[in-house]
């Protein structure tokens, strides 16, 4: 009777261990299904952050360890059952079903882990492309800015003009004109003092006050590109066609006595 009682206790303990394993394996299935849903959602959105991916990977690693432990526990229970008088074909099939379940879960975890690894590689590749494109955009933006600045500088230089309104003695003193006895007044081709000139912009310079009623334009400018307007006792020069006016020279020299 004592032997029968001990066998009953052992049988109940083995049954409870099997039931516990069944419950734990079912719980593992639920965790795997949840991970599959997370992976599916992440794959469709491509917005899974690094922390979330690390958490998923950690949970997969934990599940692999849990499944390995449950396989060992199942093998130990099976060994005890085989050594007992209550081992039957039904128990053998139950143990086989549980073992297949654990094996299937292990395969699913391996598949999910592979998918996550591929997703990580794809994300790293995309991140590298984004970094490369960002660097290219910065470089191109800088080069574009430099080109625009250089272009603007060149345009400003091309539209720079110089004008001087002064008396004959000042023009001669600064070697802008040459004069002599019975000689025509002529402009020097170079070597004159450019610092005496006022710098202007051809695009915006439209009229110049001459502060005199006696003027003599010494540089060459087409007559139909400007007008001399009287304003009281003084006169002013109005540029009516800037492109034409500055087409022959970027310098304007006016003698006012």
Number of C-alpha atoms within 10 A of each C-alpha: 6 7 8 9 10 11 15 13 12 16 18 12 13 17 15 12 15 20 12 12 19 18 12 15 20 14 12 19 17 12 15 20 13 12 18 16 12 15 19 12 13 17 14 9 8 11 10 17 10 11 9 12 18 13 11 18 17 12 15 21 14 12 18 18 13 17 20 15 12 19 19 12 15 20 14 12 19 20 12 16 20 14 10 13 10 15 15 12 9 9 16 14 11 15 20 14 13 19 17 13 19 22 15 13 19 20 13 16 20 15 13 19 17 12 15 20 14 12 18 16 12 13 17 12 12 12 12 12 12 12 12 12 12 12 12 12 12 12 12 12 12 12 12 12 12 12 12 12 12 12 12 12 12 12 11 14 11 12 16 16 20 18 17 18 23 18 14 17 12 14 21 17 12 15 17 21 20 16 13 8 6 6 8 9 14 13 17 12 9 9 9 16 12 15 9 16 16 13 14 14 14 19 12 9 12 14 15 14 15 22 15 17 16 12 19 13 12 15 16 15 18 13 9 11 16 18 14 15 15 14 13 8 9 14 18 18 15 17 20 14 14 16 13 16 20 20 12 12 13 18 20 19 20 19 20 16 12
